[in-house]
Amino acid sequence: MSTEMREDFVNAGVPVHVSDNVVGELWAKLILNCAYNAISAIAKLPYALVFENESARDLMRSVVHECLAVAQLESITLPGDSWQEVERIAATMPGQFSSTAQDLMRGRRSEIDHLNGYIVRKGISLAIDTPANQALYSIVKLLESAFAGDQA
Protein backbone atom coordinates (compact mmCIF):
# COMPACT_ATOMS: atom_id res chain seq x y z
CA MET A 1 0.00 0.00 0.00
CA SER A 2 1.39 3.36 -0.95
CA THR A 3 1.88 6.06 1.66
CA GLU A 4 -0.63 8.23 -0.21
CA MET A 5 -3.27 5.49 -0.19
CA ARG A 6 -2.70 4.85 3.51
CA GLU A 7 -3.13 8.55 4.26
CA ASP A 8 -6.35 8.62 2.22
CA PHE A 9 -7.78 5.79 4.32
CA VAL A 10 -6.67 7.39 7.58
CA ASN A 11 -8.12 10.76 6.53
CA ALA A 12 -11.41 9.03 5.71
CA GLY A 13 -11.49 7.52 9.19
CA VAL A 14 -10.79 3.98 8.01
CA PRO A 15 -8.53 2.07 10.42
CA VAL A 16 -5.34 1.00 8.66
CA HIS A 17 -2.75 -1.52 9.75
CA VAL A 18 0.14 -2.19 7.40
CA SER A 19 2.11 -5.36 8.02
CA ASP A 20 5.11 -7.10 6.55
CA ASN A 21 3.67 -10.35 7.91
CA VAL A 22 0.38 -10.71 6.04
CA VAL A 23 0.23 -14.50 6.47
CA GLY A 24 0.77 -14.14 10.21
CA GLU A 25 -1.94 -11.46 10.42
CA LEU A 26 -4.38 -13.71 8.53
CA TRP A 27 -3.60 -16.60 10.87
CA ALA A 28 -4.12 -14.34 13.91
CA LYS A 29 -7.62 -13.53 12.58
CA LEU A 30 -8.21 -17.22 11.84
CA ILE A 31 -7.35 -18.13 15.43
CA LEU A 32 -9.75 -15.49 16.81
CA ASN A 33 -12.50 -16.77 14.55
CA CYS A 34 -11.82 -20.38 15.53
CA ALA A 35 -11.96 -19.42 19.21
CA TYR A 36 -15.27 -17.54 19.02
CA ASN A 37 -17.33 -18.31 15.94
CA ALA A 38 -18.52 -21.85 16.52
CA ILE A 39 -19.14 -21.39 20.25
CA SER A 40 -21.10 -18.18 19.68
CA ALA A 41 -23.14 -19.98 17.02
CA ILE A 42 -23.82 -23.12 19.04
CA ALA A 43 -24.70 -21.21 22.21
CA LYS A 44 -26.45 -18.36 20.35
CA LEU A 45 -24.58 -15.92 22.57
CA PRO A 46 -22.49 -12.79 21.97
CA TYR A 47 -18.76 -12.72 22.61
CA ALA A 48 -18.80 -11.33 26.18
CA LEU A 49 -21.29 -13.92 27.42
CA VAL A 50 -19.30 -16.70 25.77
CA PHE A 51 -16.07 -15.44 27.32
CA GLU A 52 -17.60 -14.97 30.80
CA ASN A 53 -18.33 -18.69 31.02
CA GLU A 54 -15.39 -20.59 32.50
CA SER A 55 -16.08 -23.80 30.59
CA ALA A 56 -16.34 -21.91 27.31
CA ARG A 57 -13.06 -20.10 28.08
CA ASP A 58 -11.39 -23.46 28.72
CA LEU A 59 -12.67 -24.73 25.38
CA MET A 60 -11.48 -21.54 23.68
CA ARG A 61 -8.02 -22.02 25.21
CA SER A 62 -7.92 -25.54 23.78
CA VAL A 63 -8.94 -24.25 20.36
CA VAL A 64 -6.25 -21.55 20.46
CA HIS A 65 -3.64 -24.06 21.63
CA GLU A 66 -4.46 -26.42 18.75
CA CYS A 67 -4.36 -23.57 16.24
CA LEU A 68 -0.98 -22.43 17.57
CA ALA A 69 0.40 -25.97 17.27
CA VAL A 70 -0.71 -26.13 13.63
CA ALA A 71 0.67 -22.65 12.92
CA GLN A 72 4.01 -23.59 14.46
CA LEU A 73 4.39 -26.67 12.26
CA GLU A 74 3.36 -24.56 9.26
CA SER A 75 6.20 -22.13 10.20
CA ILE A 76 3.73 -19.25 10.65
CA THR A 77 5.02 -16.30 12.64
CA LEU A 78 2.12 -14.86 14.57
CA PRO A 79 2.00 -11.24 15.68
CA GLY A 80 1.33 -10.64 19.35
CA ASP A 81 -0.27 -12.94 21.87
CA SER A 82 -3.26 -14.88 20.51
CA TRP A 83 -4.91 -15.35 23.91
CA GLN A 84 -4.65 -11.63 24.72
CA GLU A 85 -6.42 -10.95 21.42
CA VAL A 86 -9.20 -13.37 22.42
CA GLU A 87 -9.58 -11.47 25.70
CA ARG A 88 -9.56 -8.12 23.85
CA ILE A 89 -12.40 -9.15 21.55
CA ALA A 90 -14.66 -9.97 24.51
CA ALA A 91 -13.93 -6.53 25.97
CA THR A 92 -14.18 -4.47 22.77
CA MET A 93 -17.06 -6.29 21.04
CA PRO A 94 -19.12 -7.64 23.95
CA GLY A 95 -22.49 -7.68 22.21
CA GLN A 96 -21.25 -9.03 18.89
CA PHE A 97 -22.48 -12.39 17.63
CA SER A 98 -20.07 -14.26 15.39
CA SER A 99 -20.67 -14.38 11.66
CA THR A 100 -21.16 -18.13 12.04
CA ALA A 101 -23.92 -17.48 14.60
CA GLN A 102 -25.53 -14.94 12.29
CA ASP A 103 -25.40 -17.37 9.37
CA LEU A 104 -27.02 -20.18 11.36
CA MET A 105 -29.68 -17.85 12.76
CA ARG A 106 -30.57 -16.94 9.17
CA GLY A 107 -30.63 -20.55 8.06
CA ARG A 108 -27.55 -20.15 5.89
CA ARG A 109 -24.47 -22.26 5.52
CA SER A 110 -21.52 -20.82 7.45
CA GLU A 111 -17.82 -20.45 6.81
CA ILE A 112 -16.97 -23.15 9.39
CA ASP A 113 -15.18 -25.24 6.71
CA HIS A 114 -12.68 -22.39 6.38
CA LEU A 115 -12.25 -21.87 10.12
CA ASN A 116 -12.24 -24.81 12.54
CA GLY A 117 -12.61 -27.21 9.60
CA TYR A 118 -9.41 -25.82 8.08
CA ILE A 119 -7.53 -26.37 11.34
CA VAL A 120 -8.87 -29.93 11.53
CA ARG A 121 -7.73 -30.70 7.96
CA LYS A 122 -4.32 -29.10 8.55
CA GLY A 123 -3.99 -31.03 11.81
CA ILE A 124 -4.67 -34.30 10.01
CA SER A 125 -2.10 -33.49 7.32
CA LEU A 126 0.49 -32.61 9.99
CA ALA A 127 -0.42 -35.47 12.37
CA ILE A 128 -1.57 -33.03 15.09
CA ASP A 129 -4.65 -33.86 17.15
CA THR A 130 -7.25 -31.08 17.07
CA PRO A 131 -10.13 -32.50 19.14
CA ALA A 132 -11.56 -29.16 20.29
CA ASN A 133 -11.65 -27.80 16.74
CA GLN A 134 -13.05 -31.13 15.51
CA ALA A 135 -15.87 -31.10 18.05
CA LEU A 136 -16.88 -27.52 17.27
CA TYR A 137 -16.64 -28.14 13.54
CA SER A 138 -18.80 -31.26 13.79
CA ILE A 139 -21.48 -29.57 15.87
CA VAL A 140 -21.77 -26.60 13.53
CA LYS A 141 -21.96 -28.97 10.54
CA LEU A 142 -24.74 -30.86 12.36
CA LEU A 143 -26.62 -27.61 12.96
CA GLU A 144 -26.18 -26.66 9.30
CA SER A 145 -27.56 -30.01 8.22
CA ALA A 146 -30.70 -29.40 10.24
CA PHE A 147 -31.75 -26.63 7.87
CA ALA A 148 -29.55 -27.10 4.83
CA GLY A 149 -30.09 -30.80 4.17
CA ASP A 150 -27.62 -31.83 1.50
CA GLN A 151 -25.55 -28.59 1.78
CA ALA A 152 -23.83 -29.54 5.04
C-alpha positions in Angstrom: 0.0 0.0 0.0 1.4 3.4 -1.0 1.9 6.1 1.7 -0.6 8.2 -0.2 -3.3 5.5 -0.2 -2.7 4.8 3.5 -3.1 8.5 4.3 -6.4 8.6 2.2 -7.8 5.8 4.3 -6.7 7.4 7.6 -8.1 10.8 6.5 -11.4 9.0 5.7 -11.5 7.5 9.2 -10.8 4.0 8.0 -8.5 2.1 10.4 -5.3 1.0 8.7 -2.8 -1.5 9.7 0.1 -2.2 7.4 2.1 -5.4 8.0 5.1 -7.1 6.5 3.7 -10.3 7.9 0.4 -10.7 6.0 0.2 -14.5 6.5 0.8 -14.1 10.2 -1.9 -11.5 10.4 -4.4 -13.7 8.5 -3.6 -16.6 10.9 -4.1 -14.3 13.9 -7.6 -13.5 12.6 -8.2 -17.2 11.8 -7.3 -18.1 15.4 -9.8 -15.5 16.8 -12.5 -16.8 14.5 -11.8 -20.4 15.5 -12.0 -19.4 19.2 -15.3 -17.5 19.0 -17.3 -18.3 15.9 -18.5 -21.8 16.5 -19.1 -21.4 20.2 -21.1 -18.2 19.7 -23.1 -20.0 17.0 -23.8 -23.1 19.0 -24.7 -21.2 22.2 -26.5 -18.4 20.4 -24.6 -15.9 22.6 -22.5 -12.8 22.0 -18.8 -12.7 22.6 -18.8 -11.3 26.2 -21.3 -13.9 27.4 -19.3 -16.7 25.8 -16.1 -15.4 27.3 -17.6 -15.0 30.8 -18.3 -18.7 31.0 -15.4 -20.6 32.5 -16.1 -23.8 30.6 -16.3 -21.9 27.3 -13.1 -20.1 28.1 -11.4 -23.5 28.7 -12.7 -24.7 25.4 -11.5 -21.5 23.7 -8.0 -22.0 25.2 -7.9 -25.5 23.8 -8.9 -24.3 20.4 -6.3 -21.6 20.5 -3.6 -24.1 21.6 -4.5 -26.4 18.8 -4.4 -23.6 16.2 -1.0 -22.4 17.6 0.4 -26.0 17.3 -0.7 -26.1 13.6 0.7 -22.7 12.9 4.0 -23.6 14.5 4.4 -26.7 12.3 3.4 -24.6 9.3 6.2 -22.1 10.2 3.7 -19.3 10.6 5.0 -16.3 12.6 2.1 -14.9 14.6 2.0 -11.2 15.7 1.3 -10.6 19.4 -0.3 -12.9 21.9 -3.3 -14.9 20.5 -4.9 -15.3 23.9 -4.7 -11.6 24.7 -6.4 -11.0 21.4 -9.2 -13.4 22.4 -9.6 -11.5 25.7 -9.6 -8.1 23.9 -12.4 -9.2 21.6 -14.7 -10.0 24.5 -13.9 -6.5 26.0 -14.2 -4.5 22.8 -17.1 -6.3 21.0 -19.1 -7.6 24.0 -22.5 -7.7 22.2 -21.3 -9.0 18.9 -22.5 -12.4 17.6 -20.1 -14.3 15.4 -20.7 -14.4 11.7 -21.2 -18.1 12.0 -23.9 -17.5 14.6 -25.5 -14.9 12.3 -25.4 -17.4 9.4 -27.0 -20.2 11.4 -29.7 -17.9 12.8 -30.6 -16.9 9.2 -30.6 -20.6 8.1 -27.5 -20.2 5.9 -24.5 -22.3 5.5 -21.5 -20.8 7.5 -17.8 -20.4 6.8 -17.0 -23.2 9.4 -15.2 -25.2 6.7 -12.7 -22.4 6.4 -12.3 -21.9 10.1 -12.2 -24.8 12.5 -12.6 -27.2 9.6 -9.4 -25.8 8.1 -7.5 -26.4 11.3 -8.9 -29.9 11.5 -7.7 -30.7 8.0 -4.3 -29.1 8.6 -4.0 -31.0 11.8 -4.7 -34.3 10.0 -2.1 -33.5 7.3 0.5 -32.6 10.0 -0.4 -35.5 12.4 -1.6 -33.0 15.1 -4.7 -33.9 17.1 -7.2 -31.1 17.1 -10.1 -32.5 19.1 -11.6 -29.2 20.3 -11.7 -27.8 16.7 -13.1 -31.1 15.5 -15.9 -31.1 18.0 -16.9 -27.5 17.3 -16.6 -28.1 13.5 -18.8 -31.3 13.8 -21.5 -29.6 15.9 -21.8 -26.6 13.5 -22.0 -29.0 10.5 -24.7 -30.9 12.4 -26.6 -27.6 13.0 -26.2 -26.7 9.3 -27.6 -30.0 8.2 -30.7 -29.4 10.2 -31.7 -26.6 7.9 -29.5 -27.1 4.8 -30.1 -30.8 4.2 -27.6 -31.8 1.5 -25.6 -28.6 1.8 -23.8 -29.5 5.0 
